[in-house]
Amino acid sequence: MKKALVLAAAAALLSPAAAMAERSGEELYNTKCSVCHASGVAGAPKFGDAAAWAPRAEKGMDALLATAKSGLNAMPPMGTCVDCSDAEMTAAIQYMLDAAK
């Protein structure tokens, strides 16, 4: 009985970790980034706009991630994704860059 309780407690503690599985760039764009990047709110580069994204892409992913994390102009730190990991932010940025090619 004691072993079953320990196993049940361990399973309960691990459940939130499974629920926090890494989200894809597309998923994050659709649920977080598109709020501004779909229409270009406050100067955000529009999704799919090659001319707007080209100079940003030249800076490299590390610089883009740093900017996204710290915010720029009207974009708050982490955009609208305060719970995103660096890997998730990178995936979202890459998704937007790929759409602008």
CYANA upper distance limits for C-alpha pairs under 8 A (distance plus 0.5 A):
  1 MET  CA      5 LEU  CA      6.89
  2 LYS  CA      6 VAL  CA      6.84
  3 LYS  CA      7 LEU  CA      6.70
  4 ALA  CA      8 ALA  CA      6.59
  5 LEU  CA      9 ALA  CA      6.58
  6 VAL  CA     10 ALA  CA      6.65
  7 LEU  CA     11 ALA  CA      6.65
  8 ALA  CA     12 ALA  CA      6.69
  9 ALA  CA     13 LEU  CA      6.74
 10 ALA  CA     14 LEU  CA      6.74
 11 ALA  CA     15 SER  CA      6.70
 12 ALA  CA     16 PRO  CA      8.22
 13 LEU  CA     17 ALA  CA      8.32
 14 LEU  CA     18 ALA  CA      7.14
 15 SER  CA     19 ALA  CA      6.82
 16 PRO  CA     20 MET  CA      6.76
 17 ALA  CA     21 ALA  CA      7.41
 22 GLU  CA     88 GLU  CA      7.09
 23 ARG  CA     27 GLU  CA      6.79
 23 ARG  CA     28 LEU  CA      7.13
 23 ARG  CA     88 GLU  CA      6.74
 24 SER  CA     28 LEU  CA      6.75
 24 SER  CA     88 GLU  CA      7.17
 24 SER  CA     91 ALA  CA      6.86
 24 SER  CA     92 ALA  CA      7.61
 25 GLY  CA     29 TYR  CA      6.52
 25 GLY  CA     88 GLU  CA      6.98
 25 GLY  CA     89 MET  CA      7.94
 25 GLY  CA     90 THR  CA      8.13
 25 GLY  CA     91 ALA  CA      4.76
 25 GLY  CA     92 ALA  CA      4.17
 25 GLY  CA     93 ILE  CA      7.63
 25 GLY  CA     94 GLN  CA      7.59
 25 GLY  CA     95 TYR  CA      5.91
 26 GLU  CA     30 ASN  CA      6.61
 26 GLU  CA     91 ALA  CA      8.40
 26 GLU  CA     92 ALA  CA      6.89
 26 GLU  CA     95 TYR  CA      6.66
 27 GLU  CA     31 THR  CA      6.64
 28 LEU  CA     32 LYS  CA      5.88
 28 LEU  CA     33 CYS  CA      7.01
 28 LEU  CA     88 GLU  CA      8.12
 28 LEU  CA     92 ALA  CA      6.44
 29 TYR  CA     33 CYS  CA      4.94
 29 TYR  CA     34 SER  CA      5.90
 29 TYR  CA     92 ALA  CA      6.29
 29 TYR  CA     95 TYR  CA      8.15
 29 TYR  CA     96 MET  CA      8.17
 30 ASN  CA     34 SER  CA      5.98
 31 THR  CA     35 VAL  CA      8.21
 32 LYS  CA     79 GLY  CA      8.30
 32 LYS  CA     80 THR  CA      6.12
 32 LYS  CA     81 CYS  CA      6.56
 33 CYS  CA     37 HIS  CA      6.45
 33 CYS  CA     38 ALA  CA      8.39
 33 CYS  CA     79 GLY  CA      7.66
 33 CYS  CA     80 THR  CA      7.33
 33 CYS  CA     81 CYS  CA      8.41
 33 CYS  CA     92 ALA  CA      8.34
 34 SER  CA     38 ALA  CA      5.29
 34 SER  CA     39 SER  CA      8.34
 34 SER  CA     47 PHE  CA      8.32
 35 VAL  CA     39 SER  CA      8.32
 36 CYS  CA     40 GLY  CA      6.10
 36 CYS  CA     41 VAL  CA      5.30
 36 CYS  CA     42 ALA  CA      8.14
 36 CYS  CA     44 ALA  CA      6.76
 36 CYS  CA     46 LYS  CA      8.47
 37 HIS  CA     41 VAL  CA      7.18
 37 HIS  CA     44 ALA  CA      6.05
 37 HIS  CA     45 PRO  CA      6.42
 37 HIS  CA     46 LYS  CA      5.22
 37 HIS  CA     47 PHE  CA      6.03
 38 ALA  CA     46 LYS  CA      6.01
 38 ALA  CA     47 PHE  CA      5.95
 39 SER  CA     46 LYS  CA      6.47
 39 SER  CA     47 PHE  CA      8.35
 40 GLY  CA     44 ALA  CA      5.07
 40 GLY  CA     45 PRO  CA      6.09
 40 GLY  CA     46 LYS  CA      5.33
 42 ALA  CA     74 ALA  CA      6.71
 43 GLY  CA     74 ALA  CA      8.45
 44 ALA  CA     75 MET  CA      8.33
 45 PRO  CA     49 ASP  CA      7.51
 45 PRO  CA     52 ALA  CA      6.01
 45 PRO  CA     53 TRP  CA      6.95
 46 LYS  CA     52 ALA  CA      7.69
 47 PHE  CA     96 MET  CA      6.56
 47 PHE  CA     99 ALA  CA      7.29
 47 PHE  CA    100 ALA  CA      7.30
 48 GLY  CA     96 MET  CA      7.48
 48 GLY  CA     97 LEU  CA      8.30
 48 GLY  CA     99 ALA  CA      5.33
 48 GLY  CA    100 ALA  CA      4.55
 48 GLY  CA    101 LYS  CA      7.93
 49 ASP  CA     53 TRP  CA      6.79
 49 ASP  CA     99 ALA  CA      8.46
 49 ASP  CA    100 ALA  CA      5.76
 50 ALA  CA     54 ALA  CA      6.33
 50 ALA  CA    100 ALA  CA      4.84
 50 ALA  CA    101 LYS  CA      6.32
 51 ALA  CA     55 PRO  CA      8.18
 52 ALA  CA     56 ARG  CA      8.07
 53 TRP  CA     57 ALA  CA      6.52
 53 TRP  CA     97 LEU  CA      7.16
 53 TRP  CA    100 ALA  CA      6.95
 54 ALA  CA     58 GLU  CA      6.87
 54 ALA  CA    100 ALA  CA      8.42
 55 PRO  CA     59 LYS  CA      7.42
 56 ARG  CA     60 GLY  CA      7.89
 56 ARG  CA     64 LEU  CA      7.60
 57 ALA  CA     61 MET  CA      7.76
 57 ALA  CA     64 LEU  CA      8.25
 57 ALA  CA     97 LEU  CA      7.44
 59 LYS  CA     63 ALA  CA      6.42
 59 LYS  CA     64 LEU  CA      7.41
 60 GLY  CA     64 LEU  CA      6.86
 61 MET  CA     65 LEU  CA      6.43
 61 MET  CA     90 THR  CA      7.84
 61 MET  CA     93 ILE  CA      8.49
 62 ASP  CA     66 ALA  CA      6.67
 63 ALA  CA     67 THR  CA      6.65
 64 LEU  CA     68 ALA  CA      6.61
 64 LEU  CA     93 ILE  CA      8.09
 65 LEU  CA     69 LYS  CA      6.56
 65 LEU  CA     86 ASP  CA      8.10
 65 LEU  CA     89 MET  CA      7.39
 65 LEU  CA     90 THR  CA      6.79
 65 LEU  CA     93 ILE  CA      8.09
 66 ALA  CA     70 SER  CA      6.62
 67 THR  CA     71 GLY  CA      5.99
 67 THR  CA     72 LEU  CA      6.88
 68 ALA  CA     72 LEU  CA      7.84
 68 ALA  CA     75 MET  CA      8.44
 68 ALA  CA     77 PRO  CA      6.89
 68 ALA  CA     78 MET  CA      5.99
 68 ALA  CA     79 GLY  CA      7.02
 68 ALA  CA     89 MET  CA      8.27
 69 LYS  CA     77 PRO  CA      5.59
 69 LYS  CA     78 MET  CA      5.01
 69 LYS  CA     79 GLY  CA      7.99
 70 SER  CA     76 PRO  CA      7.80
 70 SER  CA     77 PRO  CA      4.95
 70 SER  CA     78 MET  CA      7.08
 71 GLY  CA     75 MET  CA      5.62
 71 GLY  CA     76 PRO  CA      5.14
 71 GLY  CA     77 PRO  CA      4.46
 71 GLY  CA     78 MET  CA      6.89
 71 GLY  CA     79 GLY  CA      7.24
 72 LEU  CA     76 PRO  CA      7.23
 72 LEU  CA     77 PRO  CA      8.09
 75 MET  CA     79 GLY  CA      6.12
 76 PRO  CA     80 THR  CA      7.88
 77 PRO  CA     82 VAL  CA      8.38
 78 MET  CA     82 VAL  CA      6.01
 78 MET  CA     84 CYS  CA      8.12
 84 CYS  CA     88 GLU  CA      6.27
 84 CYS  CA     89 MET  CA      6.64
 85 SER  CA     89 MET  CA      6.69
 86 ASP  CA     90 THR  CA      6.53
 87 ALA  CA     91 ALA  CA      6.67
 88 GLU  CA     92 ALA  CA      6.73
 89 MET  CA     93 ILE  CA      6.69
 90 THR  CA     94 GLN  CA      6.54
 91 ALA  CA     95 TYR  CA      6.56
 92 ALA  CA     96 MET  CA      6.87
 93 ILE  CA     97 LEU  CA      6.67
 94 GLN  CA     98 ASP  CA      6.46
 95 TYR  CA     99 ALA  CA      6.80
 96 MET  CA    100 ALA  CA      6.98
 97 LEU  CA    101 LYS  CA      7.32
